[in-house]
Amino acid sequence: MSERTEIGYDQAFLLVMRVVEDLMARDFNQLINVLYRIDVSEEKLKEALAITNDNPASIIANMIIERQLQKVETRKKYSQS
């Protein structure tokens, strides 16, 4: 049986950002596929990348985490009904 480990937002962000950086460097098409499967809005991503000079991997990681949190909230909302 596996142990459940809880990590904070900052740790999760760094882990996701490292994976995004790796995919950007090695397999950009795979990154696009992952973003599609996670359902990150292409329009919102393009907008976010256009309006800031922040690290693109950081922006993408933040959007991935935000989308996953939205999914959790949606599941909670509809599982209680």
C-alpha positions in Angstrom: 0.0 0.0 0.0 1.4 3.4 -1.0 1.8 6.2 1.5 -0.1 9.4 0.8 2.1 12.5 0.8 0.7 15.9 0.9 2.6 18.8 -0.6 1.9 22.5 -0.7 1.0 24.7 -3.6 4.6 26.0 -3.9 6.1 22.5 -4.1 3.4 21.3 -6.6 4.1 24.4 -8.7 7.8 23.8 -8.8 7.3 20.1 -9.7 4.9 21.0 -12.5 7.1 23.8 -13.7 10.1 21.5 -14.0 8.1 19.0 -16.1 6.8 21.8 -18.3 10.4 23.1 -18.8 11.5 19.6 -19.7 8.7 19.1 -22.2 9.4 22.5 -23.7 13.0 21.5 -24.3 12.6 17.9 -25.4 9.1 17.3 -26.7 7.0 20.4 -27.3 4.3 18.4 -29.1 3.9 16.2 -26.0 3.4 19.4 -23.9 0.7 20.6 -26.3 -1.0 17.1 -26.0 -0.8 17.3 -22.2 -2.3 20.7 -22.2 -5.1 19.6 -24.4 -5.9 16.5 -22.3 -5.9 18.6 -19.1 -8.2 21.0 -20.9 -6.1 24.2 -20.4 -7.8 26.9 -22.5 -5.6 27.7 -25.5 -7.1 31.2 -25.7 -6.3 32.0 -22.0 -2.8 30.5 -22.4 -2.0 32.6 -25.5 -3.4 35.7 -23.7 -1.4 35.0 -20.6 1.8 34.5 -22.5 1.2 37.7 -24.5 0.6 40.1 -21.6 3.5 39.2 -19.4 7.3 38.7 -19.5 7.2 36.0 -16.9 8.9 32.6 -17.6 6.5 30.7 -20.0 7.0 27.5 -18.1 5.9 29.3 -14.9 2.8 30.6 -16.7 1.9 27.2 -18.1 2.5 25.5 -14.7 0.2 27.9 -13.0 -2.5 27.4 -15.6 -2.2 23.6 -15.3 -2.6 23.8 -11.5 -5.5 26.2 -11.7 -7.3 24.0 -14.2 -6.8 20.9 -12.0 -8.2 22.8 -9.0 -11.2 23.9 -11.0 -11.9 20.2 -11.8 -11.6 19.3 -8.1 -14.1 22.0 -7.2 -16.5 20.9 -9.9 -16.4 17.3 -8.8 -17.0 18.3 -5.2 -19.9 20.5 -6.2 -21.7 17.8 -8.2 -20.8 14.9 -5.8 -22.6 16.6 -3.0 -25.8 17.1 -5.0 
